[in-house]
Amino acid sequence: MRKQSDRRSVLQVELREFDPVGNAQLHAIRAAAQAIKAARRTVVVSSGSGTGPAHVLGYLGTIMGCDIQLALGSSTGQAAQVARLQEGDCLVVLNIWRLTRAIRGLARVGRERGATVCVLTDLRSSPLADDAHHLIATPIEGIQAGPSLTAMVAAVQAILAEMADDDSARVRRRPEGVERPRPHGRPALGRVFRIAPSHRPTWR
């Protein structure tokens, strides 16, 4: 019982730390969503703890029909992907806790290449602001020893919600193959598993 109470208090503290209602934050979230929707392609770069929210943005954004590529590997691989950006593309940078020289350089290169740079960071005064067209600041303070990702994941979900509200056919279109039966009787994504009266597992 005590562990459950402790977990509840952790969540309450983390939720209090994130105030998504600020006008500046809302403007930045909407602008970032619009930049990703309008881009021919979007590259998402991060390292360390930031790769978690980056995966959320990349996976769900791709399902919405956007061309989103994750660059979360080596600095060399990240640099190669960012170097291919040009005007009309978008670069999303997620940074938590420690800003590496590599991430700082990638943001600068993206800006120089003409891409729209969207930054999600835990510091409003982050050096990344110098190269960001849109900056979303999310706190990472919690009662645990490490950084809390609650606020940044919430900001990513807010961006995705803005993208889903768009009326364009590209974002509204359900991706090809989702919820469509696969060959050899394999269920498509989204099928519900149930136990039939015959006690044999079936899919519907």
N, C-alpha and C positions, 0 to 999 in steps of 0.2 A: 504493500500500500504506500509505503514511504517513497519507494522508487517511482511509482506512478505520479505521486504528488510532486516530486522533484522534477520529473520530465515536464509536467504541466507548468511549473514555475519557470523553467527554462524557456518554453515557448512563449509565455506571456511577456517575459523580459525582451525576447528577440522581436516580438511583434511591436512592442512599444518603441523599439529603437528605429523602426521603419515608418516614416510618415509619407505616404505616397500622394498626399493631397496638395502639396506645395505647387504653386503655379509654375515655377521654374522647372520642377521635376516633370510635371505633366507635359509641358511644352517640349522638353528634351525627349521624353518617351515617345510622344507622337511624331516628332521630327525623325527620330531614329527608325521608327516603324515605317514611315514614309520613304526614307532613304533606302531601306532594305527592299521594300516593295518595288521601288522605281529602278533599282540597280539591275544591270544585266547579270551581274554575279556579285556575291558577297563572300569575302574571306573573313573568318573569325579566328583571331589569334589570342592565345592566353598561355599561362603556365601555372604550375602548382595548383592551388585551390580553385583558381578561376576556371580550370578546365571542366569542372562539374556544371556550372551554369552555361558554359559554352556548348557543351553537348546537348543540353536542353534546347537552346536556341537553334542549333544546327539541325537536330532531329525533327523538331516540330515545325520549324520554318520550311524545311524541305518537303514535309508532308503537305504543307499549304501550297506548294508549287513553286517556291522560290529556289533559285540556284545558290545554295549556301555550301561553302566548302570550309571544313575545319582544318586549321593549320596549328596543331597542338604538339607536334613532334620536336625534332631538333631545330636549333636556331637556323641552321643552313636550309633545312626544308621549308621553314616558315618564310625565310627571306626570298626563296625561289618563288613561292606562291604570291607574296606581296609584290614582288618585282614585276609580275605580269598584270597587275592592276592598271587601269587607265581611267580617264574621265568617263563617267557613267557607271562606274563600279562603286562598291562600298566596302570599307574595312571596319570591322567591329573589334575593338580591343577590350578585353576584360582583364582587369588587374586587381589583385587582392594582396594586401599586406606589404609585400616587398616589390618595388619596381626594379626590374632588371634592365641593364643597359640594352639588351637585345630587344625587349618589348618597346622601350623608348625609341630605339632606332627604327623599328618596324612601323610605328605610328608616323614617324617623320617621313619615311620613304613612301608610305601610302598617301600622305598629303601631297608630297612632291609629285607623285605619279598622277594626281588629279582625282583620286578617289575621295568619296565622302567618308570622313573618319568619325565613327561613333565610339565613344569611350564610356565604359562602365567601370567605376573605380570606387574605392572606399575613402578617397580624399578629394575634397573640392579644390584644394590647392595643389593637386598632383601636377607634376611637370608634363604629363600627357595632355593637359588642357591647352598647352601651346599649339598642339597639332590637331586638336579635336574641333570638328564642326559642331558636334552635339555631345555634351557631357552629362552623364547621369551619376550622381554620387550616392552610394548606398553604404550605410554604416556596417561594420563587422563586429561591433562589440556584443558580447554575450557574457554569460556567467561561467562558461567553460574556458579551458586554457587556450584553445585554438580559436581561430576566427569563425564567426557565425556567417553562414551563407544564406540565411533566411531572406534578408533584404535584397540581395542581388538576384536570387532566384525569383523573388516577387517582381522585381523590375523587368527581368527577362519575360516573365509571364505577362506583364502589362504590355510590353512591346508586341508580343504575339497576339494579345487580345486586340490591340489596335490594328494589326495586320489582318486579323480575321474579320474586322468590321468593314474592311474595304469592299467595294462593290465590283471590283474588276473580276473578269472571268478567270484570270490566272490564279487568283487566290481562292475564289469561290469554288473552283473546279475540284472535285474529289479526285485524288491521284489515281491513275490507272492501276488496276490490279488490287486495290484495297477492297476488302469485303467481296472479292470474287473468288469462287471455288478454285482451288489449285488442282493440277493434274494428279492422277492416282488417288483421288479422294481426300487429299490433304486439305484441311480447313484454311480459309483465308483469314487475314487479320480481322479481329473483331468478332469472330464466331464465339458463341456461348457453349461451353461444355456442360453436358447434363448426363445423368444416369437414367436410362430408359427403364420402363417396367420390366423388360427382359433381363435387367441387370447387366446389359452390355453397354459400354460407353459409346455414345453417339455424339455427333455434332449437329447443330442447327444454326 
